[in-house]
Each structure stands twice: as structure tokens, then as C-alpha cells.
Amino acid sequence: MNIYVSNLSFNVADEDLHDFFAEYGEVTSAKVIKDKFTGRSRGFGFVEMSNDENGQKAITELDGAVVEGRSISVTVAKPKEERSDNRRSFSNSGNNGGGGGYNNRY
């Protein structure tokens, strides 16, 4: 079972996340997501547990728990949605963005 944990303190590390869930069963992985440029925690992470029943118990008991002064949210992780190739496309939908007039000699 893949579990999503949000509203984590920026001080929580992978090992801490693992330890929070280990008392509910076997944790196969625990990862706090970090900003790729700064290396700082983004305040959320994912935990994988080998047993769905244990994972559900952990979700029920840890959702809303206070960790380092913050009330964490614990839910079943949803699969990442497929993004289309134009996720950052800049369309020409009537807004030309101002431009500098370069080469506009019509």
C-alpha cells in the first residue's frame, strides 16, 4: 500500500517517516520529497507498506496526529495523473504577450 503524508515539518527526514509507520507493520520504503534545487523538504512524503491492512490501520491512526507541532494528513496515495505533452505550452490564443515590436513591419 502506498501512503501519502502531508503537512510534515521541514525537519522530518526519511528515517523519521519510516519510524512513524514501522510500529504498524513492515515499511518497504519511506521518502520525504525534497526540492531538487535547494534540497529542502517540500513538506510531504510517501510511505510504502507491504500489507494493506496494516497500511490502512496506520492511515486511520496517524491521520491528524501532531508531529513536531504540525498536524499531519495521512491518506492513500493516488496514482500520478498522466500529463499531456503540452503541460507548459504557451498557446497563441489571442494574447501576443506585448512583444517588443521587433520585425513587425506589416
N, C-alpha and C positions, 0 to 999 in steps of 0.2 A: 504494500500500500504506500502510495506517495502522498505526503502530507505537506501542506503549505503553512508556514508560520510567519506572521507579520507583526509589525509594531515592536520589533526587537530593539533593545538598547544597542547602541553602536559598539558597546564593549563586549557583546556576546560573540564568542568565537565558535568555530565548528565543533570543537571538543565539548563546549558548554551545551550546545544544542543536542549533541549526541547524549550527553549525560541526563538532560531533562527527560528524554524519551526512553532511555535504557531501562528504567525501572518498570516499564510497561511491556517489555519484550525485546527481542533481538532487533537492533538497529543496523541495517545494512549500509546506510550512508547518512551523513548529516552535513549540510553545506550552507553556510551563511553566504549570501550573494554580495559580492564586493564591486565597487565601481572600478571599471577597468583602467581608469586614468589615475585615480588617487589611491586605490587600494583600500579605501574606507568602506565599512559595511554600508549597505543600502537599506538596512533595517528589516530585511526579510530573508527567509531561507527555506530549504526543503529538507525533509527527513523521509527516508525510506525505511519501512519496517517490513520484516519478512512475513508477518502474519497479519491478515486483515482484521481479525477480531481484536488483537492487541492494539493495532493501529487505531481502530475505532474507539477503544477504551481510552487511549491516550488523548485523542481529539476531544472526547467528552469531558475528560477530567482536566486537561490543560487549557482548553479554550477559556479565555478570560482570566487566567492565572496572572499574578503580578510577578514579573521577573525584572530585577534591578529597577524597581519603581515604575515599570510600564506594564499595562495590561495587554498581554499578547493575544492575538487572534490565531486560532488553530483550526484549519479546515482541510477537507480532502482536496488535494491539488487537482486542478483541471488541466487537461492536455493543452499544450500551447496551440493557439489557433494558427491556422495557416495564414500567412500574409501573402498578398499578391505582390508581384514584382514591382509594382508602381507605388509601394508604400510611401515613398518620399518623392513622388512625381510632382513636378511643377507644371501644371497644365496652363495652357493659354486660353483661359476661359473668360476672355474679355478684359482682363486686367493685365496690362502690359508692364506693370510694376514701375512706371515712371521713366526708366531709361534715361540716358543722357543725350539722346538725340543724335548720337553718332551714326552716320550712314543712313539717316532718314531724310533723304533728299527727293521726295516724290512730289 
